[in-house]
Amino acid sequence: MADEYPYLLPQPDVLTQGYWDALREHRLVLQSCQACETFQHPPDRTCRFCLGEEMTWEEVSGKGTLYTYVIVTQGILGPWRGHDPYNVIQVLPDEVDPATVSVHNNATYNVIYGNAVEVDNEDLEVGMAMEAVFDDVTDDVTILRWRPAS
């Protein structure tokens, strides 16, 4: 099945393995700091807010708000070439405090990147309610996608 999936597959490491394991079980988890009770994504060794070192995985609802998006109209890299237009979105999970969203080195923290499915690109709107979709792309890998909440 992996040979059939044309895109790059994630390469979990010690920081992200729990996230990918949960997705494979069709659950969404976020890293949570036990000291300040703040979620953070992507995961890190310490809390970005209080520098706490006791980080755990906490299951969240899989519901969120479309924070921002872009429509790629000319895919130029490898397997994405010829599959345009496609969307890349950022979803703010319902459990994450919007005040904790930050941008550093051109990356947005505390939102989850993905693709919107079951919706036309023209119908995407910032602020729309979204829900998680678990896409089993191989026997071992599940990718998180998002669709408008029903």
C-alpha positions in Angstrom: 0.0 0.0 0.0 2.9 2.4 0.7 4.0 2.1 -2.9 0.7 3.5 -4.0 0.8 6.7 -1.9 2.6 9.2 -4.1 3.4 11.8 -1.5 6.1 12.0 1.2 5.3 10.1 4.4 5.9 11.5 7.8 9.1 10.4 9.6 8.1 10.3 13.3 10.8 11.0 15.8 11.0 10.8 19.6 9.0 14.1 19.9 6.3 13.3 17.4 5.8 9.5 17.7 2.9 9.8 20.2 1.0 12.1 17.8 1.4 9.7 14.8 0.5 6.7 17.0 -2.7 8.4 18.0 -3.6 9.3 14.5 -3.2 5.7 13.5 -5.8 4.9 16.1 -8.0 7.7 14.7 -7.5 9.9 17.7 -6.1 13.5 17.8 -3.7 14.3 20.7 -1.8 17.4 21.5 1.2 17.9 23.7 0.2 19.4 27.1 2.4 21.1 29.7 1.6 19.7 33.2 3.0 22.9 34.8 1.0 25.6 33.1 -1.7 23.3 31.5 -1.1 24.8 28.1 -1.3 22.9 24.8 1.4 23.2 22.2 1.9 22.0 18.7 4.1 21.0 17.2 5.5 19.1 20.2 8.8 20.1 21.8 11.0 18.9 24.7 9.9 21.8 26.9 6.9 24.1 27.1 7.2 27.2 24.9 5.3 29.2 27.5 6.7 28.3 30.9 9.7 26.1 30.0 8.1 23.3 32.0 9.7 19.9 31.2 6.8 17.5 32.0 5.0 17.2 28.7 2.2 14.7 28.1 -0.2 13.8 25.3 -3.8 14.7 25.8 -6.7 13.7 23.5 -8.7 16.5 22.1 -12.0 16.6 20.3 -10.8 16.8 16.7 -12.9 20.0 16.2 -11.5 23.4 15.5 -11.7 26.6 13.5 -10.1 27.3 10.1 -7.4 29.8 11.1 -6.0 30.5 7.6 -5.4 28.8 4.3 -3.7 29.1 0.9 -4.7 27.6 -2.4 -1.7 26.3 -4.3 -2.3 26.9 -8.0 1.0 25.7 -9.4 2.5 22.8 -7.6 6.2 22.8 -8.4 7.7 20.0 -6.2 7.8 16.3 -7.2 4.6 14.5 -6.6 2.5 17.6 -6.1 3.2 18.8 -9.6 0.1 18.4 -11.7 -2.2 18.0 -8.7 -3.1 21.6 -8.4 -5.0 23.5 -7.3 -4.9 22.2 -3.8 -5.3 23.7 -0.4 -3.1 23.9 2.7 -4.9 24.9 5.8 -4.2 25.7 9.4 -6.8 24.7 12.0 -7.0 26.1 15.5 -8.2 23.2 17.7 -11.2 24.1 20.0 -9.1 23.3 23.1 -6.3 25.6 22.2 -6.3 29.2 23.5 -6.1 31.6 20.5 -3.8 33.8 22.6 -1.1 31.0 22.4 -0.9 31.1 18.6 2.5 32.5 17.6 4.6 32.9 14.5 8.3 32.3 14.6 10.8 31.7 11.7 7.9 31.6 9.2 6.1 28.8 11.1 2.8 29.2 13.0 2.6 27.4 16.3 -0.4 26.0 18.0 -2.4 25.4 14.9 -2.4 22.2 12.9 -1.5 22.2 9.3 -3.4 19.9 6.8 -5.6 19.8 3.8 -9.4 20.4 3.7 -11.4 17.6 2.1 -15.1 17.3 1.2 -15.2 21.0 0.3 -14.4 23.1 -2.8 -11.5 25.4 -2.4 -13.8 28.4 -3.3 -16.0 27.5 -0.3 -13.2 27.7 2.3 -13.7 30.6 4.8 -11.5 31.7 7.7 -13.5 31.1 10.9 -15.5 28.1 9.6 -15.9 25.2 11.9 -13.8 22.1 10.9 -13.6 18.5 12.1 -10.8 16.0 11.9 -10.8 13.3 9.2 -8.4 10.4 9.6 -7.0 9.2 6.2 -5.2 5.8 6.4 -2.8 6.3 3.5 -0.8 3.1 4.3 -1.2 0.3 6.7 1.1 2.1 9.1 0.5 5.8 8.5 -2.6 7.9 9.0 -2.7 11.5 7.8 -4.9 14.1 9.5 -7.2 16.0 7.1 -10.0 18.4 7.9 -13.6 18.9 6.6 -16.3 21.4 7.4 -18.1 20.4 10.6 -21.5 18.9 10.1 
